[in-house]
């Protein structure tokens, strides 16, 4: 999912997405450790997905703090 698509979603939806992304990252790491993972690039993709979502959430939090302080 691209950052533009992530920004269009609500914060509650993003919380659900981040939980799913972290779970898929965990699953990929476990499969990699047990040599069952065939596509090791999925670990990197999952990490980047988590980072994108966390970045958008941090941007929203920063914006809310800025606008609330004025």
Secondary structure as a PSIPRED ss2 file (coil, helix, strand):
# PSIPRED VFORMAT (PSIPRED V4.0)

   1 X C   1.000  0.000  0.000
   2 X C   1.000  0.000  0.000
   3 X H   0.000  1.000  0.000
   4 X H   0.000  1.000  0.000
   5 X H   0.000  1.000  0.000
   6 X H   0.000  1.000  0.000
   7 X H   0.000  1.000  0.000
   8 X C   1.000  0.000  0.000
   9 X C   1.000  0.000  0.000
  10 X C   1.000  0.000  0.000
  11 X H   0.000  1.000  0.000
  12 X H   0.000  1.000  0.000
  13 X H   0.000  1.000  0.000
  14 X H   0.000  1.000  0.000
  15 X H   0.000  1.000  0.000
  16 X H   0.000  1.000  0.000
  17 X H   0.000  1.000  0.000
  18 X H   0.000  1.000  0.000
  19 X H   0.000  1.000  0.000
  20 X H   0.000  1.000  0.000
  21 X H   0.000  1.000  0.000
  22 X H   0.000  1.000  0.000
  23 X H   0.000  1.000  0.000
  24 X H   0.000  1.000  0.000
  25 X H   0.000  1.000  0.000
  26 X H   0.000  1.000  0.000
  27 X H   0.000  1.000  0.000
  28 X H   0.000  1.000  0.000
  29 X H   0.000  1.000  0.000
  30 X H   0.000  1.000  0.000
  31 X H   0.000  1.000  0.000
  32 X H   0.000  1.000  0.000
  33 X H   0.000  1.000  0.000
  34 X C   1.000  0.000  0.000
  35 X C   1.000  0.000  0.000
  36 X C   1.000  0.000  0.000
  37 X C   1.000  0.000  0.000
  38 X C   1.000  0.000  0.000
  39 X C   1.000  0.000  0.000
  40 X C   1.000  0.000  0.000
  41 X H   0.000  1.000  0.000
  42 X H   0.000  1.000  0.000
  43 X H   0.000  1.000  0.000
  44 X H   0.000  1.000  0.000
  45 X H   0.000  1.000  0.000
  46 X H   0.000  1.000  0.000
  47 X H   0.000  1.000  0.000
  48 X H   0.000  1.000  0.000
  49 X H   0.000  1.000  0.000
  50 X H   0.000  1.000  0.000
  51 X H   0.000  1.000  0.000
  52 X H   0.000  1.000  0.000
  53 X H   0.000  1.000  0.000
  54 X H   0.000  1.000  0.000
  55 X H   0.000  1.000  0.000
  56 X H   0.000  1.000  0.000
  57 X H   0.000  1.000  0.000
  58 X H   0.000  1.000  0.000
  59 X H   0.000  1.000  0.000
  60 X H   0.000  1.000  0.000
  61 X H   0.000  1.000  0.000
  62 X H   0.000  1.000  0.000
  63 X H   0.000  1.000  0.000
  64 X H   0.000  1.000  0.000
  65 X H   0.000  1.000  0.000
  66 X H   0.000  1.000  0.000
  67 X H   0.000  1.000  0.000
  68 X H   0.000  1.000  0.000
  69 X H   0.000  1.000  0.000
  70 X C   1.000  0.000  0.000
